[in-house]
Amino acid sequence: MRDVAIVAFAQTAHSRTSDELSEVEMLMPVLHEVLDRTGLKTADLGFVCSGSSDYLAGRAFSFTMALDGVGAWPPVSESHVEMDGAWALYEAWVKILTGEADTALVYAYGKSSPGELRDVLTRQLDPYYVAPLWPDSVALAALQAQALIDAGATDERALAGVAARSRTDAAANPYAQLSGPAPMGDYVVRPLRRGDCPPVSDGAAAVILAAGDTARALCARPAWIRGLDHRIEAHSLGVRDLTESPSTRLAAERAGAFARPADTAELHAPFTSQEVVLRRALRLDDDVTVNPSGGALTANPVMAAGLIRLGEAAARIHRGESDRALAHATSGPCLQQNLVAVLEGEGHAA
Amino acid sequence: MPHNERLMPHKEPVAVVGIGQTRHVAARKDVSIAGLVREAAQCALEDAELTWADIDAVVIGKAPDFFEGVMMPELYLADALGAVGKPMLRVHTAGSVGGSTALVAANLVAARVHGTVLTLAFEKQSESNAMWGLSLPIPFQQPLLAGAGGFFAPHVRAYMRRTGAPDTVGSLVAYKDRRNALKNPYAHLHETDITLEKVQASPMLWDPIRYSETCPSSDGACAMILTDRTGAARSPHPPAWVHGGAMRSEPTLFAGKDFVSPQAGKDCAADVYHQAGITDPRREIDAVEMYVPFSWYEPMWLENLGFAAEGEGWKLTEAGVTELDGDLPVNPSGGVLSTNPIGASGMIRFAEAALQVRGRAGAHQVDGARRALGHAYGGGAQFFSMWLVGAEPPQN
């Protein structure tokens, strides 16, 4: 199998609203930044892959305009997933593994501000039996949080601790939307308080992947993808044990996450309670630095937030702050679908 | 750069060992969305004589989620497609998505990430109205540009002006494809009383495109099982082998864009032919399933794909070369003009090409087809995906 690495990462300063910017205007500076980091131009790229959702944009084929930002001329080898950008990265990784490309640009964006995100996300539920009831994303996460509390896996105080740690860490992240101490606030849906829930965010992110010596030429310390896998669970919440994440566990096993301990984990846990589930699934102990970026609790641009976890983990390896990091992305209600990447830097950083 | 990095790592050859389609109709009121996709997947499994347990991963594609009103429906379809505990990817590249989805699945096998992959594309257009689903709200699009036909009609007119093609050619394509569809039990339109005069007399929808030269709006799904050499060796029926596959994209609008013969389409075809060792597509390819949603796109794509010189495509159509018994049969299945579940239409092209080289196309089989091209395009003629399949394993 070819050695493939994340060699550059860029993201927007995420915000509650970006009314004045179109999606392509929001995305373009990020694309320029990530290309500048490597000195690559669009025409040098072996492959381009993106992730986004028409339902956020409120229009069909919303991703077609983003291609203008890429500057796809001469024509590019390109694909798009209607998923978080983490899965676009997966498709690009496979493309490089086939040998058909040596480099790839992966990007993702989401503007949640034009609609009511909690309502919009109900449209991804079973259209016959669940969506007609409009159960929103916070309510479903609250069911999961209550199940965890009932099982004795956590309590509201521990959840508040996750929120506080995330906000504190985000103070060092200039791209985070929320940071610094914040009250937990009132219940949004019991047992989840305002502080247990992610902000509603607009934002974009991009990474560059490269193989072998190309990666070494483009980046002083590439973040090598040692393993990458994703798994999905049943959709119906009624047939799942919401306190466990077997798909995360299986993806981690397949990605080789348990072969050696990691020093860092970037987990895509939009709700504090979901960090509890993921820590258990990934068997993370207290020695592991979890979400040093502040995580999705401090900036949650839907469709990009998972790719940002991979980018943040890679950036720590680039900077020599991590030698082996896990990155995780999720999709669907209550962690239905999960992706796990194992990233490593060469040589000991510290 | 060390020597081993310069060499193309050897890819695993990819074989198509199972193909399944639903009956395509205007409205499949008898099944849910899950029921529709499962029907196609089950047919593909039966064709390959495999079970759900033999599938390592699922790659699903469809066009805009607004067509069914379900955001990211693959989440809900995980159970119906036996994907629980497996990887599931959802591709969306506009009208080319059915082809792109198959290529993403093929790469999983080619990269040796998985051994056997189920790929599937669907659309249940009866759940909404496709024309208005595609019509963007102002200010994203000018008024009166309703539906895809409104977008593509000026490009057809430009083709006619550029080549001097007589305005009778479009009707010939529609008449051929609708007759071919009579030999395909899965096709949506079965117009047993079709005549050329009826096509020519049908109402003008988007000048110069007539009603009978336009694709229908269909409910349907198409599935394929892709596997490696080991899987192919167990196949109960002859597999189709992937000899080349590529995607190309270009922006929607820009100064210098050639809407009649987009560069991305030419580049995509050239890449596929290069991979497959094809130097004379007209002579070396035995059947073509191309994405022709409006009749005139047959002569346009004949030129774009290198089957005819620029300005000459319409002459092949007019001379009957693209008929089922011609020397370059195009859309023996009846094509998109007879069946159009949008998100699945590209995969149906890919699957029909594979059926031809497997010798399993039934009444619309092209005699002795050894190599066939599957083609799809989408967006503003800006997204292209193609594969070339053969009856023999690839040489390299």
Interface residues (C-beta under 8 A of the other chain):
Chain A: M1 R2 V48 S53 D54 Y55 R59 A60 F61 F63 T64 M65 L67 D68 G71 A72 W73 P74 P75 V76 S77 E78 S79 H80 V81 E82 M83 W87 Y90 E91 V94 K95 L97 T98 G99 E100 V120 L121 R123 Q124 L125 D126 P127 Y128 A131 A211 G212 D213 T214 D229 H230 R231 I232 E233 A234 H235 S236 P246 S247 L250 S331 G332 P333 Q336 Q337
Chain B: M1 P2 E5 M8 P9 H10 K11 S32 I33 A63 P64 D65 F66 E68 G69 V70 M71 M72 P73 L75 Y76 L77 A78 D79 A83 V84 G85 K86 P87 M88 L89 R90 V91 H92 T93 A94 S100 V104 N107 L108 A110 A111 R112 V113 G133 L134 L136 P137 F140 A246 M247 R248 S249 E250 P251 T252 F254 P262 Q263 A264 D267 C268 D271 G379 G380 Q382 F383
